[in-house]
Amino acid sequence: MVEKKIILDSEIGLMGRPAANFIQTAKKFVSDVYLERDHKVYNGKSIMSVLSMGAGKGAKFILRTDGPDEEEALETLLVYLEQGMTRL
């Protein structure tokens, strides 16, 4: 398992289209993807779970991946989150 702390800088946050794109990217990997915010864990491959997190601009959370391609999954998702959430 690998993880990284995130602070969202995007004006939109991880909602709507950015959330859908994040999930599409996460589903490309075998590894499980989790987002942890305020001591709650959300499934990073579920639109309902990610949207329920309510991660707007400035939200702080932990991105965690676990599985055979966890390093690649983490790095790819970090690039998405840190580069303004433009589609990969």
N, C-alpha and C positions, 0 to 999 in steps of 0.2 A: 504494500500500500504506500502511495506517495500522496503528498498534499501540499497546498500552497495557500497562504492567506491572500485575499483579494479585497480591494476597495474599488468599487465601480466608479468610473470617471465619466461614463456615457450619460448624456442628458436624458436619454430614454430609460435607462436602466435595463434590467433583464426582464422585460415584459413584451407582450405582443410579438411582433416579427423577430426581434432579437432573441427572444426566448425560443421561438420555433426553430430558428437557425442554429442556436446552441444545441438543442435537442437532436436535430438532424445530424449535426457534427458528432455529438456524443454517441449516437447509435451506430456510427461507422466502426466503433471499437468493440471488442469482445469484453473488455474490462467494464466493471460496474463504475458508475459515475455518481458521486454524491456531493451535495452542497450542504454545508452546515452553517446555520445562522441562529443566533440566540438560543443555542443549545438544542436546536431542532434539526433533524437530518431530513433532507429532501432528495428524492430520486432525480438525478440529473438527466434521465432518459424519459421522463414523464412530464408532459406539458402541464397537466393539472398540478403536479407537485411543484414544479419550478414557478409557475404563476402564483401559487399560494404562498410562496416565500416572500413576495412583495418587495423585491430587490430594486429599489429606485436608485437614482444618482446618489453616490456616497455610501451605499450599502456595503457593509463589511461582512464577509463570510469566508468559509474555508472550502476550497475545491479539492476533492479527494477522489482518486481513482484507485481501483483495486482489481488486478487481474493480469493476464499474460502480456498485454500491451499497455500497461498502466503508465509507463514513462512517456510513450508516444501520445497517448490520450491526454495526459496532463499538459504536455507541452503544446499540443494543437489547440486545446481549449483555452489555455492561457493566452496564446497568440490572438485568438478570437476576442477574448474579453479585454485584453490590453490594447488592442489596436482599433478601438472604437466599434467593435461588434459589426464589422462588415463581413458579408458572407464569404466563407472559405471555399 
